[in-house]
Amino acid sequence: MGAYGCTWVKTPGFDRVASEGLLFTRCYTPNAKCAPSRACILTGRNSWQLEEACNHLCFFPTKFKTYAEVLSEVGYHVGKTGKGWAPGIAKDSKGKPRQMTGKPFDKLHKQPPTKAISKNDYAGNFAAFLEDQPADQPFCFWYGSTEPHRGYEYGSGIKQGGKSIEQIDQVPPFWPDNPVTRTDMLDYAFEIEHFDNHLTQMLDLLDEKGQLDNTLVVVTADNGMPFPRVKGQEYEYSNHLPLAIMWPAGIKKPGRKIEDFVSFIDFAPTFLDVANVDGTKQGMQPITGTSLLPIFKSEKSGQVVPDRDFVLIGKERHDIGRPNDEGFPIRGIVRGDFLYLKNFMPDRWPAGNPETGYLNCDGSPTKSDLLGLRTQPDLAYYWEISFGKRPAEEFYNIKLDPYCLTNLAESETYQKQMDQLRTEMTNRLTEQQDPRILGKGEVFDQYPYANAGERGFYERYMGGEKIKAGWVNPSDFEPAPLD
């Protein structure tokens, strides 16, 4: 994002929200995968507090009501375009599909710049939503662009985006710096710009209609880049996300940069606070997050609310591909300059079993390139840090090592700090009744995978069944299990 100093991705829409509102430097999702990350936004609860909804592609429990459902009930015009809560199945107590993020507005299409980009005319569908809005009725809208989800048209960032690989000032050092990686990164950038283009149109439309001044606009992403060692993991690049918020009528002294820790669980209570609605009285489960209104009403930059000084993160099962559909459970805490991670099952493969395609890592040119380095002694390091097994504990100084490459867990120098964070994390998760901390973590692996066609993938594939996983490449599958 340009607002953060990136020069090879052009994001005038995001940058406008940041300059006319607030730019946050420490926003985190609790769980860096599509469905559980969005579940945290919608409920105001951490993913380990959401039963099945902690998992990717789950059956969403009926007991957890979303802020969008509540706002609809109290008289808001609520809608969405693109991807709402997904993937998974969400039905009410009568078996009817729930509108987790509002009534869908997806009918308008336009020719996309590449075949890999959705035909959804997001901005046009937002205009249709506003046309459908009764006079003087408040609205709530979810813009869920499917860009920059995989896959990409290889080379589109160069061909259609007019970019060059030399424009990238730095390739994250956990990937090899070569033309394949750089081209893949530019394709990713091109799709971000597609998202931002529609955002810009939406802001302009609100401006034209005289509604922008009293509209709260929140722009973020559900997880880190869909590249190896990022999306679906719990490192700094996985969970630390962009966030810009504008509300001309409600934010004092716009243009501030905020250093408070913010979690996705803070969005739902913020929206309900702005709407003056008590979510619990409307049937929501108790909310763990806290409203951002004190930051909006302040005129301070930097650290505004003193006790916003940490976030909790974690995951259970994401994509299938391990024996018995098992996950790779992690819990972590970020406080100050340090990230502590607890890997509960270090004997499992963090990105999924090699023989079934490392399924918790989306297929991509970068992934394919990395997998080819496993047997090259001078370059196998890149494979190891993205796909290899991990120790039970990891500890990183994310100020000095934002790429999380130097694990300090065995360093005597940092034992006291690590012990403090481990204890704090455990105590806070115990207060939140996290089953994994309470010794009942196996429940997360017992919840059924919602897509029956892929359930039991490992056993079926290894048994010879021709079962496909459409989000990876056929070449991602190792010919045999690795030690």
N, C-alpha and C positions, 0 to 999 in steps of 0.2 A: 504494500500500500504506500502511495506517495507520501501520505501524512507521517509515516514512520521513517521516511528517508530513502525508500526504494526508488531507483531511477529507471528501472527497466520494466516496470508495470505501471501503466497510467490509470489512475483511479480518481477522476475528478469528482465523481459522486460521493465516494467515501470521504475524500479530502474536504469536500464542502461541509458534510455533516460534522467532521472534526473541527474545522475552522469556525463554523457558526454554532458549535456546541462544545462538546468535551471529547478529548482524546484520552483513552485509558491505556496505561502501559503495563498493567498487571491483571489482565482478564484471563480466567482459566475455565475450561470445561472440566467437570469432575470425571468425565469418561469420554475418551477421544474416539468415538465411533458414532455413526449417524443416529441410529435409533435411541440408544441410551443417553446420548448427549442432548437430543431434542426432548427426551422425556424429562430431563432435569430442568430445562427451560420451562416446560409446560406445567410442571407440578410444583416447582420450588423446593424439590427434595433431591438429595443425593441419590445416585443410582442404586446403591446398596440398601436404600430405604424403600425401594419400589418393587420388591419381590421379582416376578418374572421380567419386569421392564428394565432390570439391570442388564439383561442380556440383549444382544442384537438379534433381530428377527424373532421376536417373541409374541406371545399372546398377551396383550396389554391388559392388566387387571382392571376390572370394572370399578373397583373401589377408589381408584386414583383419578379424580376429576381434574381437568385442565383449566387454566385461567381463561382460555378462549371459550370453553363451554360455559363457564360462570358468567363471563361478560355477555354472552349471547342471552343467557337467562335473565339478566337484569336490564336488558333493553338495548344493548349495543348491536350495531350492524357488523357482523363478524364474517370474514371471508379469507380465502387464501388462494394463491396461485403457485403452481409448481409442486415441489416436494414439501409436504407437511411433516407429520410424524411418520417415519418409515425407515426401514422396511419392517413389516410385522402385521399382525391382525389385531384390530381394536373394535370390539363390539360391546353394546350395552347389555343389560341384564336380560333383555328380550331377544338377544341375538341380532340386533340391527346394527349395521356399521356406524361407528361414532364419527362425528366431524370434529376431530381432535384439535384442529387449528381453524375451523370455520368452514362455511359453505365453499365448495370449490368453484373457482372461476378460471377455467382452462380452455374455453372453446375457441378463442382467437389464436390463429397461427400466422406465422410469417416465415419466409424463406431464411433459414439460418446461414451463417457464413461458412460453415462446414457441415458435413454429414454427421459428425459426432456431436454437434450442438443441437439442443432441443428446438423443435419448431414452435414451442410455446412463446406467444407474444406476451411476455410478462407484463410489460407496461400497458399494452392494450387491454389486457385482462384486468389490470388494476383500474383502468379508466371505466371499464364495464361495471366493476364493483362499485365505483363511486356514482355511476349513473343509476345504479340499483338502490342507492342509499336514500331512504326517506328523508325529507327535509328536517333539519335540526336534530337528527338522530346521531349520536356519537358512533364512531366506527373503530374497529380493530382489524388490522389486515396483516397477514403473514405472507411475505414474499420469500418463497423457498426455491430459488434458482437451482436447477440440477447441474449447472456449471459452477465450479470446475470439477465435478465428479468425473471419474474415468468413464469411457475411454476418450482419448483425444485423436484427432487426425494428425498423424506424425508430420511434423514440418509446418503445421498451420501457423505457428507463431512467427515463423520466418516468411512464409509465402503470403498469407493473408494479413498477418499482423505487422509486416514490414520491419521485423526485428532482426538482430544479428546476435550470434552467440557471444561476440566480444562485449556486448553491452552488459552482460552479467558480471558484476564486480566480484562476486565470490560464490563458489559452489560449496555447500555444506561439506565439511571434510569427512563425513561418514559415507559419502559417495565418491567414486573416482571422478576427477575433473576431466571430462572428455567430451567430444562433440555429441555423443548420444545423450548423456545426462543434460548437457546444456540445451540441446534441442527440445528434450522432454520438458525442461523447466520453462522454456519459452512458450510451448504449447499450453502449459498450465497457466502461464501469465495471460495468454490470449483469451482463455476462457474466463479468467477473473475479469478481464476488461469487458467481456460480453455481459457478465453479471452487472458490472458497474454502469455500463451504458443504459441498461434498463432502470437501474436505481436512479440515475440522473434524470431520465424521462419522468419517473414517478415524482421526484422532487419538484421538477418544473411544472408538472400538472397540478400538484397541490398549491404551488405558488400562484398559478393562473386562476385557480378557483378560490383563492383567498383563504385556504385552509391550512397552509403550512405553519403559520404562526402558532396555532394551538394544537399542532400535531407532534406527539412524541415519536421520534424516529430513532430506532436502535439498529445498528448494523454490525454484524459479527459473522463468524463462521462456526460450523458445528464441530470441526476437528482440524488438525493440522493437514499438511499436504498429503495427497494420496500417493505417497512414495514409500519405499522401504525405510523402516525404522522410525516412521513418523505416525501416520494415521494408524489407529488401532493399538498403539503402544502408549506409554505413560511418561515419555521424556519431555523435556522443555519444549521441543519443537512440536510435540504431539498435542499438548494440552494448553499451552500458552497461545492465546488467540488475539486477533485484532478486535477492537471495540471502539466505536464512535457513537455518540448519542447527541442529538440536537432536539431542542424544544424551545423555540424562541420566546414563548410566553411564560415558560416555567423554569428556565435555567438562568441563573444569575451569572454575569460576567463570562459570556461565551469566549471560547478560544483557550480555555485552560487545559493544561495537561495534568491528569490525575494519576497518582502513583499508588492509591489504595488497592489492596487486593480485592478483586471482584470475581465471584463465581457465577456460573449460569443459574444457580439456584436463587440468585438475587433478582432475576428478571420478573418472575411471576409476582412476588410481593411488591415490586416497584409498580407494575402495571395496575395491580389491584389498589395500591395506595393512591395512585393518580386518579383512579376512577372512584375512590372513596367506597370501596367494596370490601367487606369482610369475607374472605374466601372460605374460612371454616364454617361460617353461618350458611354459606351457600353449598356446603357439602364437600368441600375439598378436605383432604387429609391435612393434618398440621404441617405448616410450611417451615422448613429449616432455614431458608435464606432470609435476608433482610433487605428492606427497601433502600434504594439509592437516593431517595428524595433529600436526605440531609446533604449529600454532595451537590445535588442540583441547586439547593437553596443557599449554599455557601458561596463565598467569593474567593476562597483559597485555592491555590494550585498545590501540586505535590501531594503529600499525605494529608487528607482532610479529616477522616474519621480514624482516630488513633487505634482502635481495636480491629480495624480491617487490616490485619497484619499477617494473615496466613490463608491458605486454601487447602482443602482435602481433595485428593484424587484417587481413582481406582477403577478397576475393571473386573469383569468375570468372563463369561463366554461371549466372544464376538462371532466371527465366522467359524463354521464347523471345519473338520479336517483332522481332528485328533481322535484316538480311540474313544469310543463311548460318547462321542460329541462333547468331550471335556473342554473346558476353557483354560485360560492361563491367568489365574487370579493374582491381582496386584492391589496393594493399597499404598498410598503415599501422602506426603504432606510437603508443602512448599511454605517456608517461612524465611523472610529476609532473603539472603543470597543462597540459601541451601534447599536442595531437594533430596528427600529421603524416600526410598522405595523398598517395599517388602514384597518379594516374589515368593508366594506361598508354595508353589509347585515347581521348583527349579529343575526337576527332572524332565519336565515337559518342554516342548519346542515353543518358544514365544510367538512365532509367526505362523504356527501350524506345522504339522509333520512334513518333512521334505518329500516323502514318497507320495503324499497326496497334495503336492503343489504349493505348500506354504500358503494355505488359503486365507489366512488373516493378513495378507498383504496383496493389494490389488495388482493385477497384471499390468505391466508397463514396460516400455523399452529400458528404463533404468533397472527395473527388477530383473529382466531377462539378462541384461549385461552383468549385473552383480552375480547372478547365479552361475554364470559362466566363469567367474573368477575363483570359484571354490577350490579348484584343483591346481591353481597357479600359485606357487609358494610366495612369490613377491607381492601378490595382490589379494590373497585369500583373506587378509584382514578385513576387507570391505564386506565380504560374505559373512564373516564371523560376527561382526558387530551389528549386522542387520538381522541375521537369521540363526546365529548360534545360540546355544543354551546360556543361561545367565545365572549368576550367583543368587543366593537367598536374599542378600541385602545389597543395595546400591546407594551411594551417597555422593552428591555432586555439588560443587560450588558453581552455581549457574551464572554468577556474575563473571567469573573468570573462565568458565567452561560451559557456555550456553549449549554447546553441542552434546554435552554429557558423554564425554569420551574418557575421562579420567575418574575411575571409581575410587573414592576415598574411603570406602567402608573398612578397609584393612589398615588404614593409616592411624597410627597411635595419636597423631596430632589432632585428629578430628573425632576421637571416640566420645568425648564428653558431649560435644554438640550433637553427634548422631544419636547417642543415648537419650538426650533430651527430646529430640524430635520423635524418636520411636515411641517414647513414653507418652508424649503429648498426643500423637496420632492414635495410639491404642486407647487412651482415655476418652478422646473425643468420639471415636468410632463406637466404643462401648456405650457411651451416652446415647448414641444414635441407634443402638440395638442392631448393629451390623452383624448379620449371621456369620460372616467369615471370622470375625473377631471373637464371637461367642462360641466358636467351635462347631458351628452348624453350616459351614460353608458349602458342604456337598449339595445342599438344596439347589444352588444355582446351576449345577450340572444336571440335576434331575428335572428341571423345568424343560418341557418339550420344545424343540426347535419348530417354529411355526410352519415352515415350508416342509410338508411331509415328503415331497419329492426329493429333498436333500437330506432328510433325517437319517442318521446312521451312515453318513457318507463314507467314513473310513472303512468300516467293515464291508460295506457293499462294494466299494471300489477295489479294495484289496482282495475281495472274493471273486473278482473278475467281471462284475457288472459294469456295463458301459454307462456310467453316470457322469454327467458333466457339471462343471462349476464355471458358469459363464463369465465370472469376473476375473479369471486368471487365464493365462495362455497355456496351451497344451505342453509347451516346452518347460513350464515351471515345475513339472512333476519329475522328481528324481527317479531313476530306474529301480532303485531299491532303498530300503531304510538305511539311514546313516547312524553311526554309533553316537 
